[in-house]
């Protein structure tokens, strides 16, 4: 019951505690597939944290804005500790690790409590490591050969990265022919303004982007701004 007081400030808890608790328990025990991770909201925030003290209030701010699938990138020395803190203290969130590039990254992410992984590219070794660790994986692809390599390993939900630089919506339209059975999460150069161009495509389930968690908002502890940025994505339609 250690975590109960921590839930109280979260929107919805006071309104209907039993339903809210059921959701949290389901969150905690459900194994999410990559498709479920993508379908939860129109945007997966790509998060860079340099300070463990920012992790929990940042995650609560996003959850308050309706976004619970959170990708904390393994780009800073504090990233794993941040994942651990969110996994422990924010049960309403589903924490994932981004920038997973090696087998060791996948294992460390799972040990820290990550529930899914996102990678900037794809190797069979990373695919196998995520399977072994029980992590749903959204691997990054930018070419047809990379898509085929991921498909060889049974992966059909992929991150298109870096989306704008590698061809944007036009590239995804071209891929929809030969790769009719693949779904994408374009990430890299995606903003609130251009996200609708991607989300309008049938082979796009959601987008990824760093704009929801600006470095200056973290630095200033401006959690209300992060909540507002999350709420703004509600106008995005998939
Ligand atoms: C990344 O991995 O850095 C993501 O693609 C984020 O890109 P963005 O900062 O352009 O949203």
py3Dmol code that shows the C-alpha trace and the ligand (Angstrom):
import py3Dmol

protein = """\
ATOM      1  CA  UNK A   1       0.000   0.000   0.000  1.00  0.00           C
ATOM      2  CA  UNK A   2       3.100   2.176  -0.068  1.00  0.00           C
ATOM      3  CA  UNK A   3       2.066   3.714  -3.370  1.00  0.00           C
ATOM      4  CA  UNK A   4      -1.515   4.658  -2.520  1.00  0.00           C
ATOM      5  CA  UNK A   5      -0.810   8.178  -1.223  1.00  0.00           C
ATOM      6  CA  UNK A   6       1.184   8.876  -4.372  1.00  0.00           C
ATOM      7  CA  UNK A   7      -1.885   8.224  -6.494  1.00  0.00           C
ATOM      8  CA  UNK A   8      -4.141  10.667  -4.732  1.00  0.00           C
ATOM      9  CA  UNK A   9      -3.123  13.823  -6.640  1.00  0.00           C
ATOM     10  CA  UNK A  10      -3.696  12.195 -10.007  1.00  0.00           C
ATOM     11  CA  UNK A  11      -6.783  13.335 -11.900  1.00  0.00           C
ATOM     12  CA  UNK A  12      -9.515  10.692 -11.816  1.00  0.00           C
ATOM     13  CA  UNK A  13      -8.500   9.042  -8.570  1.00  0.00           C
ATOM     14  CA  UNK A  14     -10.920  10.982  -6.410  1.00  0.00           C
ATOM     15  CA  UNK A  15     -13.719  10.705  -8.950  1.00  0.00           C
ATOM     16  CA  UNK A  16     -13.739   6.938  -9.150  1.00  0.00           C
ATOM     17  CA  UNK A  17     -11.005   5.284  -7.100  1.00  0.00           C
ATOM     18  CA  UNK A  18     -12.042   1.697  -7.826  1.00  0.00           C
ATOM     19  CA  UNK A  19     -12.027   2.028 -11.602  1.00  0.00           C
ATOM     20  CA  UNK A  20      -8.790   3.977 -11.384  1.00  0.00           C
ATOM     21  CA  UNK A  21      -7.149   1.308  -9.238  1.00  0.00           C
ATOM     22  CA  UNK A  22      -8.310  -1.411 -11.625  1.00  0.00           C
ATOM     23  CA  UNK A  23      -6.665   0.457 -14.494  1.00  0.00           C
ATOM     24  CA  UNK A  24      -3.428   0.776 -12.569  1.00  0.00           C
ATOM     25  CA  UNK A  25      -3.366  -2.903 -11.671  1.00  0.00           C
ATOM     26  CA  UNK A  26      -4.073  -3.861 -15.282  1.00  0.00           C
ATOM     27  CA  UNK A  27      -1.295  -1.494 -16.346  1.00  0.00           C
ATOM     28  CA  UNK A  28       1.108  -3.123 -13.956  1.00  0.00           C
ATOM     29  CA  UNK A  29       0.487  -6.703 -15.031  1.00  0.00           C
ATOM     30  CA  UNK A  30      -0.388  -6.429 -18.691  1.00  0.00           C
ATOM     31  CA  UNK A  31       2.260  -7.301 -21.259  1.00  0.00           C
ATOM     32  CA  UNK A  32       1.920  -4.711 -23.999  1.00  0.00           C
ATOM     33  CA  UNK A  33       2.508  -5.539 -27.637  1.00  0.00           C
ATOM     34  CA  UNK A  34       4.178  -2.989 -29.894  1.00  0.00           C
ATOM     35  CA  UNK A  35       0.808  -2.352 -31.530  1.00  0.00           C
ATOM     36  CA  UNK A  36      -0.813  -1.649 -28.160  1.00  0.00           C
ATOM     37  CA  UNK A  37       2.001   0.738 -27.293  1.00  0.00           C
ATOM     38  CA  UNK A  38       1.367   2.573 -30.572  1.00  0.00           C
ATOM     39  CA  UNK A  39      -2.411   2.610 -30.269  1.00  0.00           C
ATOM     40  CA  UNK A  40      -2.597   4.129 -26.804  1.00  0.00           C
ATOM     41  CA  UNK A  41      -2.301   7.778 -27.907  1.00  0.00           C
ATOM     42  CA  UNK A  42      -1.509   9.651 -31.143  1.00  0.00           C
ATOM     43  CA  UNK A  43       1.957  10.580 -29.831  1.00  0.00           C
ATOM     44  CA  UNK A  44       4.709   8.724 -27.983  1.00  0.00           C
ATOM     45  CA  UNK A  45       6.839  11.352 -26.251  1.00  0.00           C
ATOM     46  CA  UNK A  46      10.589  10.948 -26.785  1.00  0.00           C
ATOM     47  CA  UNK A  47      12.161  12.073 -23.526  1.00  0.00           C
ATOM     48  CA  UNK A  48      15.727  13.034 -22.602  1.00  0.00           C
ATOM     49  CA  UNK A  49      16.332  13.329 -18.858  1.00  0.00           C
ATOM     50  CA  UNK A  50      19.515  14.585 -17.230  1.00  0.00           C
ATOM     51  CA  UNK A  51      18.232  14.697 -13.669  1.00  0.00           C
ATOM     52  CA  UNK A  52      16.542  11.854 -11.778  1.00  0.00           C
ATOM     53  CA  UNK A  53      14.569  14.419  -9.783  1.00  0.00           C
ATOM     54  CA  UNK A  54      12.742  15.388 -12.995  1.00  0.00           C
ATOM     55  CA  UNK A  55      11.590  11.866 -13.860  1.00  0.00           C
ATOM     56  CA  UNK A  56       8.568  11.368 -11.628  1.00  0.00           C
ATOM     57  CA  UNK A  57       6.982  14.854 -11.855  1.00  0.00           C
ATOM     58  CA  UNK A  58       7.563  14.821 -15.627  1.00  0.00           C
ATOM     59  CA  UNK A  59       5.846  11.426 -15.971  1.00  0.00           C
ATOM     60  CA  UNK A  60       2.935  12.547 -13.784  1.00  0.00           C
ATOM     61  CA  UNK A  61       2.598  15.699 -15.886  1.00  0.00           C
ATOM     62  CA  UNK A  62       2.283  13.644 -19.088  1.00  0.00           C
ATOM     63  CA  UNK A  63      -0.180  11.218 -17.499  1.00  0.00           C
ATOM     64  CA  UNK A  64      -2.263  14.182 -16.307  1.00  0.00           C
ATOM     65  CA  UNK A  65      -2.344  15.296 -19.940  1.00  0.00           C
ATOM     66  CA  UNK A  66      -3.583  11.881 -21.086  1.00  0.00           C
ATOM     67  CA  UNK A  67      -0.329  10.321 -22.280  1.00  0.00           C
ATOM     68  CA  UNK A  68       0.907   7.243 -20.477  1.00  0.00           C
ATOM     69  CA  UNK A  69       3.239   5.478 -22.950  1.00  0.00           C
ATOM     70  CA  UNK A  70       6.536   7.218 -22.218  1.00  0.00           C
ATOM     71  CA  UNK A  71       9.848   6.664 -24.014  1.00  0.00           C
ATOM     72  CA  UNK A  72      12.830   7.679 -21.902  1.00  0.00           C
ATOM     73  CA  UNK A  73      15.908   7.562 -24.116  1.00  0.00           C
ATOM     74  CA  UNK A  74      19.098   5.844 -22.966  1.00  0.00           C
ATOM     75  CA  UNK A  75      21.161   8.895 -23.866  1.00  0.00           C
ATOM     76  CA  UNK A  76      22.199  10.189 -20.497  1.00  0.00           C
ATOM     77  CA  UNK A  77      23.926   8.584 -17.543  1.00  0.00           C
ATOM     78  CA  UNK A  78      20.739   9.129 -15.509  1.00  0.00           C
ATOM     79  CA  UNK A  79      18.344   7.457 -17.970  1.00  0.00           C
ATOM     80  CA  UNK A  80      18.149   4.040 -16.300  1.00  0.00           C
ATOM     81  CA  UNK A  81      17.637   5.543 -12.850  1.00  0.00           C
ATOM     82  CA  UNK A  82      14.869   7.716 -14.331  1.00  0.00           C
ATOM     83  CA  UNK A  83      13.163   4.654 -15.841  1.00  0.00           C
ATOM     84  CA  UNK A  84      13.433   2.907 -12.503  1.00  0.00           C
ATOM     85  CA  UNK A  85      11.902   5.862 -10.631  1.00  0.00           C
ATOM     86  CA  UNK A  86       8.974   6.133 -13.040  1.00  0.00           C
ATOM     87  CA  UNK A  87       8.346   2.373 -12.992  1.00  0.00           C
ATOM     88  CA  UNK A  88       8.288   2.467  -9.186  1.00  0.00           C
ATOM     89  CA  UNK A  89       6.423   5.703  -8.502  1.00  0.00           C
ATOM     90  CA  UNK A  90       4.127   6.304 -11.474  1.00  0.00           C
ATOM     91  CA  UNK A  91       2.109   3.110 -11.941  1.00  0.00           C
ATOM     92  CA  UNK A  92      -0.373   4.900 -14.199  1.00  0.00           C
ATOM     93  CA  UNK A  93       2.389   5.294 -16.789  1.00  0.00           C
ATOM     94  CA  UNK A  94       3.817   2.562 -19.020  1.00  0.00           C
ATOM     95  CA  UNK A  95       7.500   3.247 -19.188  1.00  0.00           C
ATOM     96  CA  UNK A  96       9.636   2.359 -22.206  1.00  0.00           C
ATOM     97  CA  UNK A  97      13.303   2.781 -23.039  1.00  0.00           C
ATOM     98  CA  UNK A  98      14.404   4.570 -26.196  1.00  0.00           C
ATOM     99  CA  UNK A  99      17.766   4.547 -27.974  1.00  0.00           C
ATOM    100  CA  UNK A 100      18.131   0.808 -27.277  1.00  0.00           C
ATOM    101  CA  UNK A 101      21.082  -0.103 -29.509  1.00  0.00           C
ATOM    102  CA  UNK A 102      22.591  -3.231 -27.946  1.00  0.00           C
ATOM    103  CA  UNK A 103      21.718  -6.423 -26.133  1.00  0.00           C
ATOM    104  CA  UNK A 104      23.097  -4.849 -22.945  1.00  0.00           C
ATOM    105  CA  UNK A 105      20.810  -1.817 -23.402  1.00  0.00           C
ATOM    106  CA  UNK A 106      17.777  -4.089 -23.708  1.00  0.00           C
ATOM    107  CA  UNK A 107      18.704  -6.085 -20.610  1.00  0.00           C
ATOM    108  CA  UNK A 108      19.451  -2.957 -18.565  1.00  0.00           C
ATOM    109  CA  UNK A 109      16.187  -1.337 -19.657  1.00  0.00           C
ATOM    110  CA  UNK A 110      14.153  -4.406 -18.671  1.00  0.00           C
ATOM    111  CA  UNK A 111      15.975  -4.636 -15.328  1.00  0.00           C
ATOM    112  CA  UNK A 112      15.146  -0.982 -14.661  1.00  0.00           C
ATOM    113  CA  UNK A 113      11.454  -1.695 -15.224  1.00  0.00           C
ATOM    114  CA  UNK A 114      10.938  -0.717 -18.862  1.00  0.00           C
ATOM    115  CA  UNK A 115       7.941  -2.400 -20.501  1.00  0.00           C
ATOM    116  CA  UNK A 116       8.805  -1.648 -24.112  1.00  0.00           C
ATOM    117  CA  UNK A 117      11.838  -0.629 -26.137  1.00  0.00           C
ATOM    118  CA  UNK A 118      12.385   1.726 -29.052  1.00  0.00           C
ATOM    119  CA  UNK A 119      15.547   1.583 -31.139  1.00  0.00           C
ATOM    120  CA  UNK A 120      16.965   3.973 -33.745  1.00  0.00           C
ATOM    121  CA  UNK A 121      17.779   1.046 -36.074  1.00  0.00           C
ATOM    122  CA  UNK A 122      17.441  -2.732 -36.146  1.00  0.00           C
ATOM    123  CA  UNK A 123      19.738  -5.685 -35.590  1.00  0.00           C
ATOM    124  CA  UNK A 124      18.742  -9.305 -35.079  1.00  0.00           C
ATOM    125  CA  UNK A 125      20.646  -9.237 -31.785  1.00  0.00           C
ATOM    126  CA  UNK A 126      18.598  -6.344 -30.405  1.00  0.00           C
ATOM    127  CA  UNK A 127      15.423  -8.063 -31.601  1.00  0.00           C
ATOM    128  CA  UNK A 128      16.401 -11.280 -29.827  1.00  0.00           C
ATOM    129  CA  UNK A 129      17.478  -9.456 -26.655  1.00  0.00           C
ATOM    130  CA  UNK A 130      14.117  -7.680 -26.433  1.00  0.00           C
ATOM    131  CA  UNK A 131      12.244 -10.949 -26.963  1.00  0.00           C
ATOM    132  CA  UNK A 132      14.363 -12.615 -24.260  1.00  0.00           C
ATOM    133  CA  UNK A 133      13.751  -9.700 -21.881  1.00  0.00           C
ATOM    134  CA  UNK A 134       9.995  -9.656 -22.561  1.00  0.00           C
ATOM    135  CA  UNK A 135      10.113  -6.163 -24.056  1.00  0.00           C
ATOM    136  CA  UNK A 136       7.857  -5.154 -26.925  1.00  0.00           C
ATOM    137  CA  UNK A 137      10.139  -3.540 -29.513  1.00  0.00           C
ATOM    138  CA  UNK A 138       9.542  -0.703 -31.942  1.00  0.00           C
ATOM    139  CA  UNK A 139      12.668  -0.831 -34.109  1.00  0.00           C
ATOM    140  CA  UNK A 140      13.753   2.065 -36.280  1.00  0.00           C
ATOM    141  CA  UNK A 141      13.860   1.630 -40.062  1.00  0.00           C
ATOM    142  CA  UNK A 142      14.654   3.998 -42.899  1.00  0.00           C
ATOM    143  CA  UNK A 143      14.982   1.643 -45.890  1.00  0.00           C
ATOM    144  CA  UNK A 144      13.148  -1.261 -47.477  1.00  0.00           C
ATOM    145  CA  UNK A 145      15.945  -3.668 -46.574  1.00  0.00           C
ATOM    146  CA  UNK A 146      15.671  -2.747 -42.911  1.00  0.00           C
ATOM    147  CA  UNK A 147      11.919  -3.305 -42.988  1.00  0.00           C
ATOM    148  CA  UNK A 148      12.504  -6.734 -44.535  1.00  0.00           C
ATOM    149  CA  UNK A 149      15.089  -7.606 -41.890  1.00  0.00           C
ATOM    150  CA  UNK A 150      12.664  -6.698 -39.094  1.00  0.00           C
ATOM    151  CA  UNK A 151       9.886  -8.625 -40.831  1.00  0.00           C
ATOM    152  CA  UNK A 152      12.145 -11.698 -41.013  1.00  0.00           C
ATOM    153  CA  UNK A 153      12.076 -11.634 -37.216  1.00  0.00           C
ATOM    154  CA  UNK A 154       8.313 -11.265 -37.073  1.00  0.00           C
ATOM    155  CA  UNK A 155       8.208  -7.519 -36.399  1.00  0.00           C
ATOM    156  CA  UNK A 156       5.487  -5.644 -38.270  1.00  0.00           C
ATOM    157  CA  UNK A 157       5.151  -2.484 -36.159  1.00  0.00           C
ATOM    158  CA  UNK A 158       8.129  -0.248 -36.826  1.00  0.00           C
ATOM    159  CA  UNK A 159       9.425   3.231 -36.106  1.00  0.00           C
ATOM    160  CA  UNK A 160      10.207   5.237 -39.246  1.00  0.00           C
ATOM    161  CA  UNK A 161      13.332   7.150 -38.262  1.00  0.00           C
ATOM    162  CA  UNK A 162      14.394   9.855 -38.919  1.00  0.00           C
ATOM    163  CA  UNK A 163      11.002  10.454 -40.483  1.00  0.00           C
ATOM    164  CA  UNK A 164      11.275  13.941 -41.952  1.00  0.00           C
ATOM    165  CA  UNK A 165      14.870  13.604 -43.037  1.00  0.00           C
ATOM    166  CA  UNK A 166      14.271  10.165 -44.623  1.00  0.00           C
ATOM    167  CA  UNK A 167      11.348  11.145 -46.838  1.00  0.00           C
ATOM    168  CA  UNK A 168       8.420  12.170 -44.622  1.00  0.00           C
ATOM    169  CA  UNK A 169       4.827  11.219 -45.466  1.00  0.00           C
ATOM    170  CA  UNK A 170       5.724  10.626 -49.142  1.00  0.00           C
ATOM    171  CA  UNK A 171       8.087   7.801 -48.143  1.00  0.00           C
ATOM    172  CA  UNK A 172       5.367   6.135 -46.068  1.00  0.00           C
ATOM    173  CA  UNK A 173       2.943   6.395 -48.992  1.00  0.00           C
ATOM    174  CA  UNK A 174       5.519   4.679 -51.223  1.00  0.00           C
ATOM    175  CA  UNK A 175       6.054   1.920 -48.648  1.00  0.00           C
ATOM    176  CA  UNK A 176       2.314   1.257 -48.290  1.00  0.00           C
ATOM    177  CA  UNK A 177       2.407  -0.715 -51.563  1.00  0.00           C
ATOM    178  CA  UNK A 178       5.126  -3.327 -51.005  1.00  0.00           C
ATOM    179  CA  UNK A 179       4.905  -3.195 -47.206  1.00  0.00           C
ATOM    180  CA  UNK A 180       1.093  -3.234 -47.043  1.00  0.00           C
ATOM    181  CA  UNK A 181       1.220  -5.308 -43.847  1.00  0.00           C
ATOM    182  CA  UNK A 182       3.508  -2.991 -41.840  1.00  0.00           C
ATOM    183  CA  UNK A 183       2.441  -0.210 -39.459  1.00  0.00           C
ATOM    184  CA  UNK A 184       4.670   2.736 -38.603  1.00  0.00           C
ATOM    185  CA  UNK A 185       5.387   5.271 -35.893  1.00  0.00           C
ATOM    186  CA  UNK A 186       7.218   8.103 -37.691  1.00  0.00           C
ATOM    187  CA  UNK A 187       9.687   9.869 -35.399  1.00  0.00           C
ATOM    188  CA  UNK A 188      12.310  12.551 -36.030  1.00  0.00           C
ATOM    189  CA  UNK A 189      11.304  16.036 -37.125  1.00  0.00           C
ATOM    190  CA  UNK A 190       7.651  15.412 -36.272  1.00  0.00           C
ATOM    191  CA  UNK A 191       5.824  18.335 -34.659  1.00  0.00           C
ATOM    192  CA  UNK A 192       2.301  19.190 -33.578  1.00  0.00           C
ATOM    193  CA  UNK A 193       1.932  20.978 -36.931  1.00  0.00           C
ATOM    194  CA  UNK A 194       3.052  18.215 -39.284  1.00  0.00           C
ATOM    195  CA  UNK A 195       1.791  15.266 -37.205  1.00  0.00           C
ATOM    196  CA  UNK A 196      -1.652  15.335 -38.943  1.00  0.00           C
ATOM    197  CA  UNK A 197       0.052  14.700 -42.326  1.00  0.00           C
ATOM    198  CA  UNK A 198       1.475  11.479 -40.930  1.00  0.00           C
ATOM    199  CA  UNK A 199      -1.565  10.417 -38.898  1.00  0.00           C
ATOM    200  CA  UNK A 200      -3.780  10.728 -41.983  1.00  0.00           C
ATOM    201  CA  UNK A 201      -1.901   7.828 -43.598  1.00  0.00           C
ATOM    202  CA  UNK A 202      -3.430   4.346 -43.176  1.00  0.00           C
ATOM    203  CA  UNK A 203      -0.058   2.759 -42.378  1.00  0.00           C
ATOM    204  CA  UNK A 204       0.654   5.195 -39.519  1.00  0.00           C
ATOM    205  CA  UNK A 205      -0.679   4.357 -36.060  1.00  0.00           C
ATOM    206  CA  UNK A 206       0.976   7.129 -34.040  1.00  0.00           C
ATOM    207  CA  UNK A 207       3.946   9.476 -34.196  1.00  0.00           C
ATOM    208  CA  UNK A 208       6.875  10.024 -31.849  1.00  0.00           C
ATOM    209  CA  UNK A 209       8.377  13.347 -30.883  1.00  0.00           C
ATOM    210  CA  UNK A 210      10.400  15.224 -28.340  1.00  0.00           C
ATOM    211  CA  UNK A 211       8.305  18.384 -28.414  1.00  0.00           C
ATOM    212  CA  UNK A 212       6.132  17.325 -25.468  1.00  0.00           C
ATOM    213  CA  UNK A 213       9.019  17.480 -23.016  1.00  0.00           C
ATOM    214  CA  UNK A 214      11.157  20.537 -23.788  1.00  0.00           C
ATOM    215  CA  UNK A 215      14.505  20.772 -22.003  1.00  0.00           C
ATOM    216  CA  UNK A 216      13.727  24.259 -20.682  1.00  0.00           C
ATOM    217  CA  UNK A 217      10.416  23.108 -19.151  1.00  0.00           C
ATOM    218  CA  UNK A 218      12.269  20.318 -17.334  1.00  0.00           C
ATOM    219  CA  UNK A 219      14.914  22.736 -16.153  1.00  0.00           C
ATOM    220  CA  UNK A 220      12.300  25.174 -14.850  1.00  0.00           C
ATOM    221  CA  UNK A 221      10.169  22.409 -13.302  1.00  0.00           C
ATOM    222  CA  UNK A 222       7.275  23.702 -15.415  1.00  0.00           C
ATOM    223  CA  UNK A 223       5.144  20.555 -15.168  1.00  0.00           C
ATOM    224  CA  UNK A 224       1.962  22.461 -16.072  1.00  0.00           C
ATOM    225  CA  UNK A 225       3.487  23.308 -19.459  1.00  0.00           C
ATOM    226  CA  UNK A 226       4.274  19.646 -20.095  1.00  0.00           C
ATOM    227  CA  UNK A 227       0.705  18.688 -19.169  1.00  0.00           C
ATOM    228  CA  UNK A 228      -0.600  21.359 -21.544  1.00  0.00           C
ATOM    229  CA  UNK A 229       1.635  20.106 -24.366  1.00  0.00           C
ATOM    230  CA  UNK A 230       0.229  16.620 -23.795  1.00  0.00           C
ATOM    231  CA  UNK A 231      -3.350  17.938 -23.717  1.00  0.00           C
ATOM    232  CA  UNK A 232      -2.729  19.773 -27.010  1.00  0.00           C
ATOM    233  CA  UNK A 233      -2.192  16.418 -28.747  1.00  0.00           C
ATOM    234  CA  UNK A 234      -5.826  15.495 -28.039  1.00  0.00           C
ATOM    235  CA  UNK A 235      -6.741  17.409 -31.185  1.00  0.00           C
ATOM    236  CA  UNK A 236      -4.663  14.973 -33.222  1.00  0.00           C
ATOM    237  CA  UNK A 237      -6.892  12.341 -34.742  1.00  0.00           C
ATOM    238  CA  UNK A 238      -5.998   8.818 -35.651  1.00  0.00           C
TER     239      UNK A 238
END
"""
ligand_1 = """\
11
LIG
C 14.913 11.027 -31.409
O 15.155 9.848 -31.247
O 15.701 11.945 -31.162
C 13.568 11.303 -31.912
O 13.489 11.015 -33.224
C 13.097 12.670 -31.602
O 13.195 13.482 -32.688
P 12.634 14.948 -32.564
O 13.461 15.659 -31.538
O 12.822 15.515 -33.946
O 11.188 14.839 -32.179
"""
view = py3Dmol.view(width=600, height=400)
view.addModel(protein, "pdb")
view.setStyle({"model": 0}, {"cartoon": {"style": "trace"}})
view.addModel(ligand_1, "xyz")
view.setStyle({"model": 1}, {"stick": {}})
view.zoomTo()
view.show()
